């Protein structure tokens, strides 16, 4: 008997795949507008010109916003929606992670050595790692919990814990 747990997909697939291109383009257009103002109203001389202080400040502020804004948005968006459309399947003998893009990762229950929650989280959703060891190699996958996580993640973890015989360790 196979059970499928799927992350919701509140955004269209094209936005999930290309949002960082859009944010970078908008940020560069914002920065270009700052340079346009600088070149239009800038006084260019080889001497020290303190009248240009406001224009230099404008460029520094606009550069900070153009580089920091998309970085903040992209980091937060990736943390909250990086798994949207992905699925986790529990079958009779293995756990399988199916990503939206078609990649899959699977572990046999007998190869799983630990199930634990990360101790420190810098991004919003809590992650529960499933760590497996096979042929001397160590690999893992994770399941997110909370508002942006996998619906029924508690049921998945309970079922996985029963099938592997390992408890879910939480800090």
C-alpha positions as CSV (number, residue, x, y, z in Angstrom):
1,X,0.0,0.0,0.0
2,X,1.5,3.3,-1.1
3,X,0.7,6.6,0.6
4,X,1.3,10.0,-1.1
5,X,1.8,13.3,0.7
6,X,2.0,16.3,-1.5
7,X,3.1,19.9,-0.8
8,X,0.5,22.5,-2.0
9,X,1.2,24.7,-5.0
10,X,-0.3,28.2,-4.4
11,X,1.8,29.8,-7.1
12,X,2.0,28.8,-10.8
13,X,4.8,26.6,-11.8
14,X,6.4,29.2,-14.1
15,X,6.7,31.6,-11.1
16,X,8.3,28.9,-8.9
17,X,10.8,28.2,-11.6
18,X,11.7,31.7,-12.7
19,X,10.9,34.2,-9.9
20,X,14.6,35.1,-9.3
21,X,15.0,36.2,-12.9
22,X,12.1,38.5,-12.5
23,X,13.3,40.0,-9.2
24,X,16.8,40.5,-10.6
25,X,15.5,42.2,-13.7
26,X,13.3,44.6,-11.7
27,X,16.2,45.3,-9.3
28,X,18.5,46.2,-12.2
29,X,15.8,48.4,-13.8
30,X,15.6,50.2,-10.4
31,X,19.3,50.6,-10.3
32,X,19.4,51.9,-13.9
33,X,16.8,54.6,-12.9
34,X,19.2,55.7,-10.1
35,X,22.1,55.9,-12.6
36,X,19.8,57.8,-15.0
37,X,19.1,60.4,-12.3
38,X,22.8,60.6,-11.5
39,X,23.9,61.2,-15.1
40,X,21.0,63.6,-15.8
41,X,21.7,65.9,-12.8
42,X,25.3,65.0,-12.0
43,X,28.1,67.6,-12.2
44,X,31.2,65.9,-13.4
45,X,34.5,67.6,-12.5
46,X,37.9,66.4,-11.4
47,X,37.9,68.4,-8.2
48,X,36.2,67.6,-4.9
49,X,32.5,68.4,-5.3
50,X,30.5,68.1,-2.1
51,X,27.4,69.2,-4.1
52,X,27.4,65.7,-5.5
53,X,27.0,64.1,-2.1
54,X,23.3,63.7,-2.4
55,X,23.7,62.0,-5.8
56,X,26.4,59.6,-4.4
57,X,24.1,58.9,-1.5
58,X,21.3,58.2,-4.0
59,X,23.4,55.7,-5.8
60,X,24.6,53.9,-2.6
61,X,21.0,53.7,-1.3
62,X,19.6,52.5,-4.7
63,X,22.4,49.9,-5.1
64,X,21.7,48.6,-1.6
65,X,18.0,48.3,-2.3
66,X,18.7,46.8,-5.8
67,X,21.0,44.1,-4.4
68,X,19.4,43.5,-1.0
69,X,15.7,43.6,-1.9
70,X,15.7,40.6,-4.3
71,X,18.1,38.7,-2.1
72,X,15.8,39.1,0.9
73,X,12.7,38.2,-1.1
74,X,14.3,35.2,-2.9
75,X,15.7,33.8,0.3
76,X,12.4,34.1,2.1
77,X,10.4,32.8,-0.9
78,X,12.7,29.8,-1.4
79,X,12.4,28.9,2.3
80,X,8.6,29.1,2.3
81,X,7.8,27.8,-1.2
82,X,10.9,25.8,-2.3
83,X,9.1,22.5,-2.0
84,X,5.8,23.5,-3.5
85,X,4.5,20.8,-5.9
86,X,6.8,18.2,-4.5
87,X,5.5,14.9,-3.0
88,X,6.6,12.2,-0.5
89,X,5.5,8.7,-1.1
90,X,5.7,5.9,1.4
91,X,5.5,2.5,-0.1
92,X,5.9,-1.0,1.4
93,X,9.7,-0.9,1.6
94,X,10.9,2.6,0.9
95,X,10.3,6.4,1.2
96,X,10.5,8.3,-2.1
97,X,10.8,12.1,-2.5
98,X,9.5,13.3,-5.9
99,X,10.3,16.9,-6.8
100,X,8.2,19.1,-9.0
101,X,10.9,19.1,-11.7
102,X,10.9,15.3,-11.9
103,X,13.9,14.4,-9.8
104,X,13.4,11.7,-7.3
105,X,15.3,10.4,-4.3
106,X,14.5,7.2,-2.5
107,X,15.7,5.3,0.6
108,X,14.9,1.8,1.8
109,X,13.5,1.8,5.3
110,X,16.3,-0.5,6.4
111,X,18.9,2.1,5.3
112,X,17.4,5.0,7.3
113,X,19.6,5.7,10.4
114,X,17.9,8.7,11.9
115,X,14.9,11.1,11.7
116,X,15.5,14.4,13.4
117,X,14.5,18.1,13.5
118,X,17.2,20.6,12.9
119,X,18.2,22.4,16.1
120,X,18.5,25.9,14.7
121,X,16.3,27.3,11.9
122,X,17.1,30.5,10.2
123,X,14.2,30.3,7.7
124,X,10.6,29.9,8.7
125,X,9.6,26.3,8.2
126,X,10.9,23.7,10.5
127,X,12.7,20.8,8.7
128,X,12.7,17.2,9.7
129,X,15.6,15.3,8.2
130,X,15.5,11.7,7.2
131,X,19.1,10.4,7.0
132,X,20.0,7.2,5.3
133,X,23.3,5.3,4.9
134,X,23.9,3.0,2.0
135,X,27.1,1.4,0.9
136,X,29.1,3.8,3.1
137,X,27.5,6.9,1.7
138,X,25.2,9.2,3.7
139,X,22.3,11.0,2.1
140,X,19.2,12.7,3.4
141,X,16.0,14.3,2.5
142,X,13.8,16.6,4.5
143,X,10.2,17.3,5.2
144,X,9.0,20.8,6.2
145,X,6.4,21.5,8.9
146,X,4.2,24.4,9.7
147,X,2.1,26.9,7.7
148,X,4.3,26.5,4.6
149,X,5.1,22.8,5.1
150,X,3.7,19.5,4.1
151,X,0.1,19.0,4.9
152,X,-0.4,16.1,7.3
153,X,3.4,16.0,8.0
154,X,2.7,14.6,11.5
155,X,0.9,11.6,9.9
156,X,3.8,11.1,7.5
157,X,6.4,11.2,10.3
158,X,4.3,8.9,12.5
159,X,4.0,6.4,9.7
160,X,7.6,6.6,8.8
161,X,8.6,6.2,12.5
162,X,6.5,3.1,12.7
163,X,7.9,1.6,9.5
164,X,11.6,2.3,10.4
165,X,11.4,1.7,14.1
166,X,13.2,5.0,14.7
167,X,11.8,7.8,16.8
168,X,11.6,11.4,15.5
169,X,14.1,13.3,17.5
170,X,13.2,16.9,18.3
171,X,15.3,19.5,20.2
